[in-house]
Amino acid sequence: MRVCYVDMIGGAAGDMLLAAFLDAGLDRDALERALRTVVADGWTLEPQRVVKRGIAATFAGLVVPGEDGDIAHHHHPHDDAASAHGGVHEAHEHGGPARTLADVLAIVERSGLTARQRERASAIYRRLAEAEATTHASAPETVRFHEIGQLDAILDVAATCVALDLLEVDELRCSPFPIGHGSVRIEHGLYPNPPPATAQLLLGWPTRAVEVAGELVTPTAAAILTTLATPGRPDLVLERIGYGAGRSDFAVPNVTRVMIGTAVDTAGALPGGTGTERDEVVVIETNIDDMSPQHYELALERVFAAGARDAWLTPIVMKKGRPAITLSAIAAPADEAAVARAMLTETTAIGVRVRDERRHVLPRAVTTVSTPYGPVRVKRAGVNGSARARAEYDDVLRIARERELPLPEVTRTIDAAIAAEDSR
């Protein structure tokens, strides 16, 4: 399993996360193409290399002229400010569009992001709205986002959702949230650090006190990480490391570090040296007795698009002898909200139940094998020196359709090519 660990060395902000992913090798062109479907123009992305307390890092350089964020984003990355992302005080003081939750969700839904990316971005903003509503004793629908409703913040949220897919991250983890001291001036006035909405987002999450007078974690970053991540440092075989710089200079390096690699769960191995690994998942289910059978095909498709690793239908009998269907899905903890929302949106269900489970799984990898039909993806799973290899079914099916060949014939030819390569 591919895991990304967010290490908040000097705090976290939406643009610092974006910068860290770019520093770790995220394809900038692919990212920008995706973000242009959210906001087509009127912004630029010009990453810069900087040094923070001796650590080389990337500064995102996302500029949206004409909005509050523009005031902050035009600061040079070495300028001092009173927050990890810089300019938060100034941004609050200059006004600008205050979007509602519905406004932001409409921007996300109109975008060309994938279903899972839209679900994740929407879940992040719903969590933000709920935190703001709790803080101000209002309803999420009536909350007006100020600086976190600016286009640069919306793009930062979308960027993380896109980056996780482009970097093929299965699970997001994070360190304890660093909390500075002193006061922070926000749109409503001078507040203790962290501000109320950020504190609400961090309820139940590990934090650590830092001797820095400033806001180290922004509401955007807090919402992203508490929606998509789980706390705790994983055991990893590291493949990529990236540092994203903020605009401030503190006694600690003002950077967010991402560490991406393959999970190593030696503590979760089964007894006897079988080589299996333990995998934490959530199971999401709902019982449905009033939906047309024809509608399940699209519902399953969109549950998978939201991030489900597997999904299935089970016939059941409910009260009064009524026949029904249980729709079940397995997902990574980070995808729980997106998968649950897809179930509730695409079916007649009015609620879902969720439980945590753990699995023991074989180490897996995907390789490419040359065949008479061209390259074919192959899933491999190995244990104790033996290995199982199966061609990706979607590739086999595509070849059979394109060449108008029987599926068994294509399967035999590809299996022979896999065996020939493995014997070399």
MODARA-V326661 format. One line per field, one symbol per residue. phi: phi as a letter, one per 40 degrees, with the letter a starting at -180 (. if undefined). psi: psi as a letter, one per 40 degrees, with the letter a starting at -180 (. if undefined). burial: # if it has 16 or more other ideal C-beta (glycine too) atoms within 10 Angstrom, else .. A space follows every 50 residues. Layout:
phi=???
psi=???
burial=???
This chain:
phi=.cbbbcbcdbhaadcccdcccccchdccccccdcccccbcagabbbdbcb bbfgbcabbcgcbbcgbddcccccccccccacaccggccccccbghcbcc dcccccccccccccdccccccccccccccccccccbfbcdcccbccccbc ccccccccccccdccccfccabbacdccbcbgbbcbdchcbcccddccdc ccdgbcbbcbcbciccbcdccccdcccbbbchcccbccbabbbbccccbb cbccbbbbbbaccbbcccccdggcgcbcbcbbbbbacbbbbcdcccdccc dccccchccaaabbcbbcdggccabccbabacdcbdccccccccccbccb abbbbcbbbbbcdbabbbbcbdchcbcbcbbbafgbabbbccdccccdcc cccfbcdccccccccccccccccc
psi=hhihhhhgdfaiiddddddddddeehhddddddddeedhdaeiihgiihi hhfehhihhdfhhgieidddddeeiieeiiieideiedddddeeaihgii dddddddddeieiidddddddddddddddddddddefaiddehhhbdeei ddddddddddddddddefhdhhiiiihhhaaaihhadeahiihiiddddd deheihihhhghgihdhidddddddeddiiiihihihhdihihhiaeiha dihgihhhhhahhhgddeiiiefeeiihhhiihhiihhefihddeddddd dddddeehdiiihhhihaiffhiahhhiihiiddeddddddddddeieie iiihihiiihiihiihihhhieeahhihhhhihfeiihhhihdddddddd ddefihdddddddddddddddde.
burial=########################.#....#..##..##...#.#.#..# .#....########..#######.#.#...############...#..## #..##.##..#.#######################....#..######## ###############.#.############...####...#.######## ##.......#.#.#################...#.#...########### .##############..#.......##.####.#.#.#..#....#..## .#######..#.............#.#################..##.#. .#........#.#.....#.#.#..#.#.#........#.#...##..## .........##.###.##......
